[in-house]
Amino acid sequence: MKKIFVFTLMLIGISFSSMAQYADYFTSATMRLDYNHVGNSGEEHFAFDQMVNDGEWSGSKTILIDELNLGKYCFEVKDPITGKLLYSRGFASIYGEWETTPEAKTEWGSFQESLRFPWPKNEVDITVFKRNINNGFDPVWTYKVNPKHYRSFCNPVKNHYNTIDIVVNGKPENQVDIVVLGEGYAKEDMGKFKKDAQRFAEVLLSTEPYASFKDKFSIRAVETPSPDSGVNHPHQDIHKRSALSVTYGAFDSERYALGFDNKTIRNAAAAVPYEFTAILMNDSIYGGGGIYNLYITAAVDNAFQEYLFVHEFGHHFADLADEYYTSATAYEMDAKHLEPWELNVTANADPETIKWKDIVTPDTPIPTPWEKEKYDEHSIAVQKKRVELRKEKVDEKIMENFFIQQRSWDDELLANMKYSGKVGAFEGAQYKSTGLYRSAPNCIMFTRHDKFCPACQRAIKLIIDQNTK
């Protein structure tokens, strides 16, 4: 009992120490540093835009330093006098994906981005780092933040949006705070938006491991009415000007949906406390996207809406990699990285050093045999048929039924193998058929399955801890 008491006092002391550091360097507000990220496949540049008060700081005041090593980029906030690291976080960006597209080889691109961190009391140095081929980070931009800069908007913008508390379980600093925004909802659709936001919350918090920690989540919605119902579809010659300017067809990929008007999205999100953002699209066409520490988009009116919510949120929340490898993507993966940084895929099939060694099922061989040839043969045929149906511009219900049949076949095969239900190293992941491995035969990040694999679940738990302790 005495040891437990001493250990508890140590934890309390650590917490008070972190809080003291927060109070020494930061106010209670959130600074949003807006900048432009410009470049092409060969070079990139950054240009300061403005600093905005995004409201009360809702993140953890005790875990200020990010030790998870996730994201293509990360940033650090340092005391310019002592060099002390005050705050850091990993992130990904639209630019980070765009620079790998064919377009970036011939054109320049410019993207709005933001860094959010506690509002500093004095000047601080901000450094953005980019991951290199050895999985280290190289500095790519440094900027001295002066909170009294003439382009520093110190007062928070007055909220003119209607907001809805979907689930609120505690103080923002001790919670995972999610903001839900609506895209393509006209004023008369606001009742539907509220129901869609509630459904998103219910689906997410009933999926493990979120379900086991649902008391650590607060979810709030912000009404962002659009002039018309629906979202922009350039590939189908459907053109909409919606509230957040989210569009299908990002990077010329018909189903990939992103919003490029970063400041508009951020201004709306700041109406409530948030660390994570879900943009629900009032649309029936299957599509969406998810970027680590930026946002997700997901269509709400198709047969796979629940899968879309959870799959895309996995990218955004925990930097989970796609585990599938037979579908085409809009961007290219960097083949030079020997080991993926994402926690649910690996290039290392050594049973002694694999990144999820501690959760491998006993007596499971590494690499782990599975019905890969059978799966690949069927999946290639499915992709071929899918392309044909797209060219024929068949009704969306036909596509949904086609995907439902595919899911049933996948689930049947992957649930009835020798090592089904085991944790091992199953070859085929992150858009590569060979050389990369996932921890289980099936997962929300592999097929349209309804459960996360053990490696994904562990990664999600780490992010929950980072934001609630």
C-alpha positions as CSV (number, residue, x, y, z in Angstrom):
1,M,0.0,0.0,0.0
2,K,2.9,2.4,0.9
3,K,4.5,1.7,-2.5
4,I,1.3,2.5,-4.3
5,F,0.9,5.7,-2.3
6,V,4.4,6.8,-3.2
7,F,3.9,6.0,-6.9
8,T,0.7,8.0,-6.9
9,L,2.5,10.9,-5.4
10,M,5.1,10.6,-8.1
11,L,2.5,10.7,-10.8
12,I,0.9,13.8,-9.2
13,G,4.2,15.4,-9.0
14,I,4.9,14.8,-12.7
15,S,1.5,16.2,-13.6
16,F,2.0,19.4,-11.4
17,S,5.5,19.8,-13.0
18,S,4.0,19.7,-16.5
19,M,1.3,22.1,-15.5
20,A,3.8,24.5,-14.1
21,Q,5.7,24.4,-17.4
22,Y,2.5,25.1,-19.3
23,A,1.7,28.1,-17.0
24,D,5.2,29.4,-17.3
25,Y,5.2,29.6,-21.1
26,F,1.6,29.7,-22.3
27,T,-1.7,31.5,-21.7
28,S,-5.1,29.7,-21.7
29,A,-5.7,30.5,-25.4
30,T,-4.9,28.6,-28.7
31,M,-2.6,30.1,-31.3
32,R,-3.3,29.1,-34.9
33,L,-0.4,29.9,-37.1
34,D,-1.6,30.1,-40.7
35,Y,0.9,29.8,-43.5
36,N,1.2,28.9,-47.2
37,H,3.0,25.7,-48.2
38,V,4.3,26.0,-51.8
39,G,6.3,23.8,-54.1
40,N,6.5,20.9,-56.5
41,S,8.0,17.4,-56.6
42,G,11.5,18.8,-56.3
43,E,11.3,21.7,-53.8
44,E,9.1,23.3,-51.2
45,H,8.7,26.6,-49.5
46,F,6.7,28.2,-46.6
47,A,5.3,31.7,-46.2
48,F,3.8,33.1,-43.0
49,D,0.2,34.3,-43.3
50,Q,-1.2,35.3,-39.9
51,M,-1.7,34.3,-36.3
52,V,-5.2,33.8,-35.0
53,N,-6.6,33.3,-31.5
54,D,-8.6,30.0,-31.9
55,G,-10.3,30.2,-28.5
56,E,-9.5,28.4,-25.3
57,W,-6.8,25.7,-25.4
58,S,-8.5,22.4,-25.4
59,G,-5.5,20.1,-25.7
60,S,-3.6,18.4,-22.9
61,K,-1.7,20.7,-20.6
62,T,0.4,17.9,-19.3
63,I,1.5,15.9,-22.4
64,L,3.0,18.8,-24.4
65,I,5.8,16.8,-26.2
66,D,4.8,14.3,-28.9
67,E,6.9,11.1,-28.5
68,L,4.8,8.9,-30.9
69,N,6.9,9.8,-34.0
70,L,4.0,9.8,-36.4
71,G,3.3,11.9,-39.5
72,K,5.2,12.9,-42.6
73,Y,5.8,16.3,-40.8
74,C,6.2,17.5,-37.3
75,F,6.7,20.9,-35.6
76,E,8.4,22.1,-32.5
77,V,7.9,25.2,-30.3
78,K,11.0,26.2,-28.5
79,D,12.1,29.0,-26.1
80,P,14.5,31.1,-28.2
81,I,16.6,32.0,-25.2
82,T,17.2,28.6,-23.6
83,G,16.4,26.3,-26.5
84,K,14.0,24.4,-24.3
85,L,11.4,22.3,-26.2
86,L,8.0,23.5,-25.1
87,Y,5.5,21.8,-27.4
88,S,5.6,19.4,-30.4
89,R,3.2,17.5,-32.6
90,G,3.4,15.3,-35.7
91,F,1.0,15.9,-38.6
92,A,0.4,15.2,-42.3
93,S,-0.9,17.6,-45.0
94,I,-2.6,17.8,-48.3
95,Y,0.7,19.2,-49.7
96,G,2.5,16.1,-48.4
97,E,0.3,13.9,-50.6
98,W,0.1,16.3,-53.6
99,E,3.9,16.5,-54.0
100,T,3.8,12.8,-54.9
101,T,1.3,13.2,-57.7
102,P,2.1,13.4,-61.4
103,E,0.8,17.0,-61.4
104,A,3.6,18.0,-59.0
105,K,6.2,17.0,-61.6
106,T,5.1,19.7,-64.0
107,E,3.3,22.3,-61.9
108,W,3.6,24.3,-58.7
109,G,1.1,24.0,-56.0
110,S,0.1,26.3,-53.1
111,F,-1.8,25.1,-50.1
112,Q,-3.1,26.8,-46.9
113,E,-2.0,25.1,-43.7
114,S,-2.1,25.8,-40.0
115,L,-0.2,24.8,-36.8
116,R,-2.2,24.9,-33.5
117,F,-0.5,25.1,-30.1
118,P,-1.0,26.9,-26.8
119,W,-0.7,30.7,-27.1
120,P,2.8,31.7,-26.0
121,K,3.4,34.5,-23.5
122,N,6.5,35.6,-25.2
123,E,8.4,35.0,-28.5
124,V,9.0,31.4,-29.5
125,D,10.8,29.7,-32.3
126,I,8.7,27.4,-34.5
127,T,10.4,24.8,-36.6
128,V,8.7,22.5,-39.1
129,F,10.4,19.2,-39.9
130,K,9.9,16.7,-42.7
131,R,10.6,13.0,-42.5
132,N,13.6,11.8,-44.5
133,I,14.2,8.4,-46.1
134,N,15.9,7.1,-42.9
135,N,12.7,8.0,-40.8
136,G,14.5,10.9,-39.2
137,F,13.3,14.5,-39.5
138,D,15.0,17.4,-41.3
139,P,14.1,21.0,-40.7
140,V,12.3,22.7,-43.6
141,W,11.1,25.9,-42.1
142,T,11.8,28.0,-39.1
143,Y,9.8,31.1,-38.0
144,K,10.0,33.3,-34.9
145,V,6.6,33.9,-33.5
146,N,6.0,37.2,-31.9
147,P,2.5,37.1,-30.2
148,K,2.4,40.9,-30.6
149,H,3.0,40.9,-34.4
150,Y,0.9,43.3,-36.4
151,R,-0.7,40.3,-38.1
152,S,-1.5,38.6,-34.8
153,F,-5.2,38.6,-34.1
154,C,-5.1,38.2,-30.3
155,N,-8.8,38.3,-29.6
156,P,-10.9,35.2,-30.4
157,V,-13.4,35.6,-33.2
158,K,-17.0,35.8,-31.9
159,N,-18.9,32.6,-32.7
160,H,-21.8,33.2,-35.1
161,Y,-22.4,29.5,-35.7
162,N,-25.1,27.3,-34.1
163,T,-23.4,24.6,-32.2
164,I,-24.7,21.2,-30.9
165,D,-23.3,19.2,-28.0
166,I,-23.5,15.6,-29.2
167,V,-21.5,14.0,-26.4
168,V,-19.7,16.0,-23.6
169,N,-17.9,14.0,-20.9
170,G,-15.6,16.5,-19.2
171,K,-13.2,19.4,-19.4
172,P,-11.7,19.8,-22.9
173,E,-8.2,19.5,-21.7
174,N,-8.9,16.0,-20.3
175,Q,-10.9,14.8,-23.3
176,V,-10.5,13.8,-26.9
177,D,-12.5,16.7,-28.5
178,I,-14.0,16.2,-31.9
179,V,-15.8,18.8,-34.0
180,V,-18.2,17.7,-36.6
181,L,-18.8,20.1,-39.5
182,G,-21.4,19.7,-42.2
183,E,-20.7,20.2,-45.9
184,G,-23.5,20.4,-48.6
185,Y,-26.3,20.9,-46.0
186,A,-28.6,23.7,-46.9
187,K,-30.4,25.6,-44.1
188,E,-33.4,23.3,-44.5
189,D,-31.1,20.3,-44.0
190,M,-29.9,21.2,-40.5
191,G,-32.2,18.7,-38.9
192,K,-30.6,16.0,-41.0
193,F,-27.2,17.2,-40.2
194,K,-27.8,16.9,-36.5
195,K,-29.0,13.3,-37.0
196,D,-26.0,12.5,-39.2
197,A,-23.6,14.0,-36.6
198,Q,-25.3,11.9,-33.9
199,R,-24.9,8.8,-36.0
200,F,-21.2,9.5,-36.6
201,A,-20.7,9.7,-32.8
202,E,-22.7,6.6,-32.2
203,V,-20.8,4.6,-34.8
204,L,-17.4,5.8,-33.7
205,L,-18.0,5.2,-30.0
206,S,-19.4,1.8,-30.5
207,T,-16.2,0.6,-32.4
208,E,-13.3,-0.8,-30.4
209,P,-11.1,0.5,-29.0
210,Y,-13.1,3.8,-28.9
211,A,-16.0,2.0,-27.2
212,S,-13.8,1.1,-24.2
213,F,-12.8,4.7,-23.8
214,K,-16.0,6.5,-24.8
215,D,-16.1,8.4,-21.5
216,K,-12.9,10.2,-22.7
217,F,-14.5,11.6,-25.8
218,S,-16.5,14.8,-26.3
219,I,-18.1,15.4,-29.7
220,R,-19.7,18.7,-30.7
221,A,-21.2,19.8,-34.0
222,V,-21.1,23.1,-35.8
223,E,-23.8,24.0,-38.3
224,T,-22.3,25.4,-41.5
225,P,-25.2,25.8,-44.0
226,S,-24.5,25.8,-47.7
227,P,-26.5,27.6,-50.4
228,D,-27.6,24.3,-51.9
229,S,-27.7,20.6,-50.9
230,G,-24.9,18.3,-52.1
231,V,-21.2,18.5,-52.7
232,N,-19.1,19.3,-55.8
233,H,-18.5,16.5,-58.3
234,P,-16.3,17.8,-61.1
235,H,-15.9,14.3,-62.7
236,Q,-19.7,14.1,-63.1
237,D,-20.0,17.7,-64.2
238,I,-21.9,18.6,-61.0
239,H,-20.7,21.9,-59.7
240,K,-21.6,23.2,-56.2
241,R,-20.3,26.1,-54.1
242,S,-20.7,24.7,-50.6
243,A,-19.9,26.3,-47.2
244,L,-16.4,24.7,-46.8
245,S,-15.6,24.2,-50.5
246,V,-15.0,20.4,-50.1
247,T,-14.9,18.7,-53.4
248,Y,-14.8,15.2,-54.8
249,G,-12.1,14.5,-57.4
250,A,-9.1,15.6,-55.3
251,F,-5.9,14.9,-57.2
252,D,-8.1,13.9,-60.1
253,S,-9.3,10.8,-58.2
254,E,-13.1,10.6,-58.5
255,R,-13.9,9.3,-55.0
256,Y,-11.2,11.3,-53.1
257,A,-12.8,14.3,-51.3
258,L,-10.9,17.1,-49.7
259,G,-11.4,20.7,-48.8
260,F,-8.6,23.1,-49.8
261,D,-10.0,26.3,-48.0
262,N,-8.2,25.6,-44.8
263,K,-8.9,28.9,-43.1
264,T,-12.7,28.6,-43.7
265,I,-12.7,25.1,-42.2
266,R,-10.6,26.2,-39.2
267,N,-12.7,29.2,-38.5
268,A,-15.8,27.1,-38.4
269,A,-14.2,24.4,-36.3
270,A,-13.0,26.9,-33.7
271,A,-16.6,27.6,-32.7
272,V,-16.1,24.7,-30.2
273,P,-13.2,23.1,-28.4
274,Y,-11.5,20.6,-30.8
275,E,-8.4,18.6,-31.6
276,F,-9.9,16.5,-34.4
277,T,-12.3,17.4,-37.2
278,A,-14.9,15.3,-39.0
279,I,-16.5,16.9,-42.1
280,L,-19.7,15.0,-43.0
281,M,-20.7,15.4,-46.7
282,N,-24.4,15.5,-47.4
283,D,-24.0,13.2,-50.4
284,S,-24.9,9.7,-51.5
285,I,-21.8,9.0,-53.6
286,Y,-19.2,6.8,-51.9
287,G,-16.2,8.9,-51.1
288,G,-14.1,10.7,-48.5
289,G,-10.6,11.2,-47.2
290,G,-8.6,11.3,-44.0
291,I,-5.3,13.1,-43.2
292,Y,-3.4,12.8,-39.9
293,N,-4.2,15.7,-37.6
294,L,-6.0,17.6,-40.3
295,Y,-9.6,16.3,-40.9
296,I,-11.7,13.6,-42.4
297,T,-14.4,13.8,-45.0
298,A,-17.0,11.2,-45.4
299,A,-20.3,10.9,-47.4
300,V,-23.2,10.1,-45.2
301,D,-25.9,8.6,-47.5
302,N,-24.4,5.4,-49.0
303,A,-24.4,1.8,-47.9
304,F,-20.8,2.1,-46.5
305,Q,-21.3,5.3,-44.5
306,E,-20.4,3.7,-41.1
307,Y,-17.3,2.0,-42.6
308,L,-16.2,5.4,-44.2
309,F,-16.6,7.2,-40.9
310,V,-14.4,4.8,-39.0
311,H,-11.8,4.1,-41.7
312,E,-11.1,7.7,-42.5
313,F,-11.1,8.7,-38.9
314,G,-8.4,6.1,-38.4
315,H,-6.1,7.9,-40.8
316,H,-6.9,11.3,-39.2
317,F,-6.7,10.2,-35.5
318,A,-3.9,7.7,-35.3
319,D,-2.1,8.1,-38.7
320,L,-3.1,4.5,-39.6
321,A,-1.9,3.4,-43.0
322,D,-4.2,1.8,-45.5
323,E,-3.6,-1.9,-45.4
324,Y,-5.0,-2.7,-48.8
325,Y,-2.8,-3.1,-51.8
326,T,-4.9,-3.9,-54.9
327,S,-6.8,-0.6,-55.3
328,A,-5.4,2.3,-57.2
329,T,-4.5,5.5,-55.3
330,A,-4.2,9.1,-56.3
331,Y,-0.7,9.6,-55.0
332,E,2.5,7.5,-55.0
333,M,4.1,6.0,-51.9
334,D,7.7,6.8,-51.3
335,A,9.4,3.4,-52.0
336,K,12.7,4.7,-50.4
337,H,11.4,4.4,-46.8
338,L,12.7,1.0,-45.5
339,E,10.2,0.9,-42.6
340,P,6.8,2.7,-42.5
341,W,6.4,4.9,-39.5
342,E,2.7,4.0,-39.2
343,L,2.1,1.6,-36.4
344,N,-0.1,-0.8,-38.2
345,V,2.2,-1.8,-41.1
346,T,5.8,-3.0,-41.2
347,A,8.5,-4.0,-43.6
348,N,10.2,-6.1,-40.8
349,A,9.1,-9.7,-40.8
350,D,11.7,-10.7,-38.2
351,P,9.8,-12.4,-35.3
352,E,12.4,-11.1,-32.8
353,T,12.1,-7.4,-33.8
354,I,8.8,-6.9,-35.5
355,K,7.1,-3.7,-34.2
356,W,4.2,-5.6,-32.7
357,K,6.2,-8.5,-31.3
358,D,4.6,-8.2,-27.9
359,I,1.1,-9.0,-29.2
360,V,1.9,-11.7,-31.7
361,T,-0.2,-14.8,-31.0
362,P,2.0,-17.7,-29.6
363,D,3.0,-20.3,-32.1
364,T,2.1,-18.1,-35.1
365,P,4.8,-18.2,-37.8
366,I,6.3,-14.9,-39.0
367,P,5.7,-14.2,-41.8
368,T,2.2,-15.7,-41.5
369,P,0.8,-17.9,-44.3
370,W,-2.6,-16.9,-45.6
371,E,-4.7,-17.4,-48.8
372,K,-2.9,-14.6,-50.6
373,E,-2.9,-16.0,-54.1
374,K,-6.7,-16.7,-53.9
375,Y,-7.3,-13.3,-52.5
376,D,-5.2,-11.5,-55.1
377,E,-6.8,-13.4,-58.0
378,H,-10.3,-12.4,-56.9
379,S,-9.3,-8.8,-56.0
380,I,-7.7,-8.2,-59.4
381,A,-10.9,-9.4,-61.1
382,V,-13.0,-7.2,-58.8
383,Q,-10.9,-4.1,-59.7
384,K,-11.2,-4.9,-63.4
385,K,-15.0,-5.1,-63.1
386,R,-15.1,-2.0,-61.0
387,V,-13.3,0.0,-63.7
388,E,-15.7,-1.3,-66.3
389,L,-18.8,-0.3,-64.2
390,R,-17.3,3.2,-63.7
391,K,-16.8,3.6,-67.5
392,E,-20.4,2.6,-68.0
393,K,-21.5,5.2,-65.4
394,V,-23.9,2.7,-63.8
395,D,-26.3,3.8,-61.1
396,E,-24.7,4.2,-57.6
397,K,-26.9,1.4,-56.2
398,I,-25.4,-1.0,-58.6
399,M,-22.0,0.0,-57.4
400,E,-23.0,-0.4,-53.8
401,N,-24.4,-3.9,-54.4
402,F,-21.2,-4.8,-56.2
403,F,-19.1,-3.6,-53.1
404,I,-21.4,-5.5,-50.7
405,Q,-20.8,-8.7,-52.6
406,Q,-17.1,-8.0,-52.5
407,R,-17.2,-7.5,-48.8
408,S,-19.1,-10.7,-48.2
409,W,-16.5,-12.7,-50.2
410,D,-13.6,-11.0,-48.4
411,D,-15.0,-11.6,-44.9
412,E,-15.8,-15.3,-45.7
413,L,-12.3,-16.0,-47.0
414,L,-10.4,-14.1,-44.4
415,A,-12.4,-15.5,-41.4
416,N,-11.8,-19.1,-42.3
417,M,-8.1,-19.6,-42.7
418,K,-5.7,-21.4,-40.5
419,Y,-4.4,-18.3,-38.9
420,S,-7.6,-16.3,-38.9
421,G,-8.0,-14.4,-35.6
422,K,-4.3,-14.6,-35.0
423,V,-1.8,-11.7,-34.7
424,G,1.1,-12.3,-37.0
425,A,2.6,-10.7,-40.1
426,F,0.4,-11.1,-43.2
427,E,2.1,-10.0,-46.4
428,G,0.4,-7.2,-48.4
429,A,-0.2,-3.7,-47.0
430,Q,0.0,0.0,-47.8
431,Y,-0.5,-0.4,-51.6
432,K,2.3,-3.0,-51.9
433,S,1.6,-6.7,-52.6
434,T,5.0,-7.8,-51.3
435,G,7.5,-6.6,-48.8
436,L,5.0,-5.0,-46.4
437,Y,3.0,-6.7,-43.7
438,R,-0.1,-6.1,-41.5
439,S,-0.8,-7.7,-38.1
440,A,-4.1,-9.6,-39.0
441,P,-5.8,-11.1,-42.0
442,N,-8.6,-8.5,-41.9
443,C,-9.1,-5.0,-40.6
444,I,-11.1,-1.8,-41.2
445,M,-8.0,-0.5,-42.9
446,F,-7.7,-3.5,-45.2
447,T,-11.2,-4.3,-46.4
448,R,-14.7,-2.9,-45.7
449,H,-14.6,-4.9,-42.5
450,D,-16.2,-3.7,-39.2
451,K,-13.3,-4.2,-36.8
452,F,-9.8,-2.9,-36.3
453,C,-6.8,-5.2,-36.1
454,P,-4.8,-5.4,-32.9
455,A,-2.0,-3.2,-34.2
456,C,-4.5,-0.5,-35.2
457,Q,-6.3,-0.7,-31.8
458,R,-3.0,-0.2,-30.0
459,A,-2.1,2.8,-32.1
460,I,-5.6,4.4,-31.4
461,K,-5.1,3.8,-27.6
462,L,-1.8,5.7,-27.7
463,I,-3.5,8.7,-29.2
464,I,-6.3,8.6,-26.7
465,D,-3.7,8.6,-23.9
466,Q,-1.8,11.5,-25.5
467,N,-4.9,13.7,-25.5
468,T,-6.4,12.8,-22.1
469,K,-3.6,12.4,-19.6
